[in-house]
Amino acid sequence: DAGVTQSPTHLIKTRGQQVTLRCSPKSGHDTVSWYQQALGQGPQFIFQYYEEEERQRGNFPDRFSGHQFPNYSSELNVNALLLGDSALYLCASSLAAGPQHFGDGTRLSIL
Amino acid sequence: AQSVTQLDSHVSVSEGTPVLLRCNYSSSYSPSLFWYVQHPNKGLQLLLKYTSAATLVKGINGFEAEFKKSETSFHLTKPSAHMSDAAEYFCVVSVRDAGNMLTFGGGTRLMVKP
């Protein structure tokens, strides 16, 4: 039974570019949440998707957007990348309000 | 609003001695509380969760935590540390009325000396 899978594992971009990160939830899960973890800090909630709609959003600018597909997989898009967007991006899935299970993350570096 | 404070950014113990990682929370509603562990360059693994049942919660790998409402605390303990326990530990709170969004503490790095 595969857990939460994220791709790619590492990514290097330059300022001003756009990036798309992908997440496949654990089998049986219908809810996907995204978190940003800067170096040396705890993860910060970006947003959550359920039934293909954004249900909850943290304190992140509109440059951060997402999507959930009918098979429950999800994408995180970030436009106009800034140096401060360098972080580990974590995807977590759950069945409705159940415990969230995390993937290993995508390490995004902005040059 | 909800928040979590992990009282120690670093904790160092010797192998075989007890572990105590301290966490205080703030929440306007009845919270769910979690401890997650993160090994280097990995995602987060759920150790245990409290969701208004028994106040003493047992988790994986010998860890347990006690919910104390009067002290707004949820400290993580283990009787005997192993080298493999060395990692970053996060105390986390969520509230149903906030869409079960997880709010993380700043983390405690546990170091285990041989």
Interface residues (C-beta under 8 A of the other chain):
Chain A: V4 S33 Y35 Q41 G42 P43 Q44 F45 Q48 R55 Q56 G58 L90 A92 S94 A97 P99 Q100 H101 F102 G103 D104 G105 R107
Chain B: F34 Y36 N41 K42 G43 L44 Q45 L46 K49 F90 R96 A98 G99 N100 M101 L102 T103 F104 G105 G106 G107
